[in-house]
Amino acid sequence: MSMQSFVETAKKCLVVISVAGIAFYAVVMLTYSFGFSPSRELLSSGPAPYMFGLPISGVIAFAVVALLDTLSPPSRDASGKLEFKAFGLTFSGPAGPVTLWIAVYLTLIASMQIVK
């Protein structure tokens, strides 16, 4: 198995796990809203934004980056490295997806703070 196929398989698996986690979270929130006892005990053990919001934001940020990477593959420069240009800056190699993940994650955290 080549490294490229391993990375593609890992991305697909992580996106599936992310979707399953979000579905589980939705079920927990629905049972909480209808007063189901075990979910009330789970959510009452600490502040929900810190227990659920931060980790789920990280997973969602990864899912967004993986989805964009799959649907719209990044461009490559002459040497074959990934290349990302934004705001006059050029990122090459893995810096592009990492920068995008950080931007998405910080946006999700800021939106949680605004809504709170």
C-alpha positions, -999 to +999 in steps of 0.1 A: +000+000+000+015+033-010+016+063+013-008+083-009-035+056-007-029+052+030-034+089+035-066+089+014-080+059+033-071+076+066-089+108+056-120+089+045-121+069+078-117+101+099-145+118+080-168+088+086-158+088+123-164+125+125-199+121+110-207+093+134-195+114+163-216+143+153-246+120+149-240+106+184-237+142+197-271+150+181-287+120+197-273+130+231-286+166+227-321+153+216-323+130+246-312+158+269-338+182+255-365+156+262-353+150+297-338+115+294-319+108+327-285+094+315-279+123+292-287+148+319-261+132+342-235+132+313-240+169+305-243+181+341-207+170+350-192+202+336-197+232+314-209+219+280-189+244+259-157+231+273-167+194+275-182+191+241-178+223+221-140+224+220-134+188+210-162+188+185-149+220+170-116+204+164-132+174+147-154+196+126-125+217+116-106+186+105-137+173+086-140+207+068-103+206+058-104+169+047-136+176+027-121+206+009-089+187+003-109+158-013-134+180-033-108+206-044-073+192-044-047+219-037-023+231-064+013+220-065+043+241-073+071+232-098+088+209-073+056+190-066+049+204-031+015+216-021+011+253-024-014+277-007-016+314-014-037+338+008-034+374+018-001+378-001+015+349+018+025+316+003+024+284+023+040+252+009+039+216+020+016+207+050+014+244+061-016+250+039-040+224+055-027+232+090-033+269+085-068+262+072-075+239+102-064+266+126-085+293+109-116+270+109-111+260+145-106+296+157-137+306+138-158+279+155-145+288+189-151+325+183-187+318+172-192+297+204-181+327+224-203+351+205-234+329+209-227+323+246 
